Amino acid sequence: MVQAVLDTLRAGIAAEEAAASELAALADTMRDAQPETAAAILTTSRNHAIKALALRGRRAALLAGYGLESM
């Protein structure tokens, strides 16, 4: 059960980090042509990065709670 939750968290972290990275790259390409749109996309990218950090925190808390820090 714990392993399934860890796997789900790991997948969520990867998805959020990928979204943040892709959106940051998109915002960078649009920066000069459409600055307002680029700023909105960059904000969304940051939100995904924050979600990834939150998931990392949940994963760390779960690992610590079960004494599995090495996983």
C-alpha positions as CSV (number, residue, x, y, z in Angstrom):
1,M,0.0,0.0,0.0
2,V,2.7,2.5,1.0
3,Q,4.7,1.6,-2.2
4,A,1.6,2.3,-4.3
5,V,1.3,5.8,-2.7
6,L,5.0,6.4,-3.2
7,D,4.7,5.4,-6.8
8,T,1.7,7.7,-7.3
9,L,3.6,10.6,-5.7
10,R,6.7,10.0,-7.8
11,A,4.5,10.0,-11.0
12,G,2.8,13.2,-9.9
13,I,6.1,14.9,-9.1
14,A,7.5,13.9,-12.6
15,A,4.3,15.2,-14.3
16,E,4.3,18.5,-12.5
17,E,8.1,19.0,-13.1
18,A,7.6,18.2,-16.8
19,A,4.7,20.6,-17.1
20,A,6.7,23.4,-15.3
21,S,9.6,22.8,-17.6
22,E,7.6,22.7,-20.8
23,L,5.6,25.8,-19.9
24,A,8.8,27.7,-18.9
25,A,10.3,26.9,-22.3
26,L,7.1,28.0,-24.1
27,A,7.0,31.3,-22.1
28,D,10.6,31.9,-23.1
29,T,9.9,31.5,-26.8
30,M,6.9,33.9,-26.5
31,R,8.5,36.5,-24.3
32,D,9.3,39.0,-27.1
33,A,6.2,38.5,-29.3
34,Q,3.5,38.2,-26.7
35,P,4.8,39.4,-23.3
36,E,1.5,39.3,-21.5
37,T,0.8,35.8,-22.6
38,A,4.3,34.7,-21.7
39,A,3.9,36.1,-18.2
40,A,0.7,34.2,-17.7
41,I,2.3,31.0,-19.0
42,L,5.3,31.6,-16.7
43,T,2.9,32.0,-13.7
44,T,1.3,28.7,-14.6
45,S,4.8,27.1,-14.9
46,R,5.6,28.4,-11.4
47,N,2.4,26.9,-10.0
48,H,3.3,23.5,-11.4
49,A,6.8,23.8,-9.9
50,I,5.1,24.7,-6.5
51,K,2.9,21.6,-6.8
52,A,5.9,19.4,-7.5
53,L,7.6,20.8,-4.4
54,A,4.5,20.1,-2.3
55,L,4.3,16.6,-3.6
56,R,8.0,16.1,-2.7
57,G,7.2,17.3,0.8
58,R,4.4,14.8,1.1
59,R,6.6,12.0,-0.2
60,A,9.3,12.9,2.3
61,A,6.8,13.0,5.2
62,L,5.5,9.6,4.2
63,L,9.0,8.2,4.0
64,A,9.9,9.6,7.3
65,G,6.7,8.5,8.9
66,Y,7.3,4.9,7.9
67,G,11.1,5.0,8.5
68,L,11.8,4.6,4.8
69,E,14.0,7.7,4.2
70,S,16.4,5.7,1.9
71,M,13.7,5.0,-0.7
